[in-house]
Amino acid sequence: MDQITPSQLKAWLDDTARPAPLLLDVREPWEFDVCRIANARPMSMRSIPVRFAELDRDAEIVTICHHGARSFQVAMFLEQQGFTRLHNLAGGVAAWARDVDPAMPTY
């Protein structure tokens, strides 16, 4: 698992020659309702242990939360389950809003 900055993720998402990753947003539903990165898939951290089988083990997955700590823990858990193409969004949606999308609502 590696850390990816908001700017690196934006460049990846903008690169049409590169397949887009699965954006796995592990925040609570109310947080996801406030703001989210386009096309992110919500799956709260607490649901991961019973729902991770829904994820493609071969997909590039970027884990996302508010500041990057919960998503880092989820990425470590997924790594222990055999996922190998994991990236954690450093700074979470707060950093995304600050560095990439200043119009995004924050909380």
C-alpha angles and dihedrals in degrees: 000000000000138000118251123195122226090249092052091049092049090052090049093050091048093050104095091187091064122067111248117248125237105263103215110194108196098182124116117276093253090055091049089051091056096053141340143169111258114270094011115151114226117225113151118228092244091056096051097089091059098033106040090098086071089068125089107245090207096052126103103248127194112196115212136189137148100287104358102261101098092042090051090055091048091050090051090050092049090048089056088053091057103267110142108175099069131145127178119213103236110225093010125226090330089065091041090056092046098044107026113016113027090174091064113110113247135201 
